[in-house]
Amino acid sequence: MAITGAELSGIWLIVAIVIVILIVWKLGKLIFKLIFGLISNIIMGFITLLAVNYFFGLSIPYSLPVIASTVFFGLGGIGTIIILKLFGVPV
């Protein structure tokens, strides 16, 4: 029994659909992981900023550069801001 052209095109269509679904699935997982990591980094950065201001009294202002470094770099940004503040650099 030979495979006709219509059956072959149907098989290729199914293979193409499966490949597209797998690619979308992988990209979705990657994007979800990236967004979840960014959101958790932002939340931890803001909690650290609030804790440092409350417990250590560094009085780091909630200005645009501080918020931007917290949003983009999370704890690393807050650590840099704290070090700059301890060395007397105005932030």
C-alpha positions, 0 to 999 in steps of 0.5 A: 500500500503506497502513501498518497500525496494527501496522506503525506501532506497530512503527516507533515502538517501534524509534524509541523503542528507538534514542532510549533507546539513544542517551541511555544511550550519551551518559550512559554516556560522560559518567559515564565521563569524569567518573569518569576525571577524578576518579580521575586528579585524586585520584591526581595530588593524592596523588602531589603530596602525597607528593612535597611532603612528601618533597622539600620537607619541609613535613610536611603531615599526612595528616589528614581535611581534607587527604585530603578536599581532595585527593579533592574538588579534587586538585591545586588542593586540595593547592596551597591546603594548601601555600599555607596551610602556607607562611603558617603556618596549621595544617592 
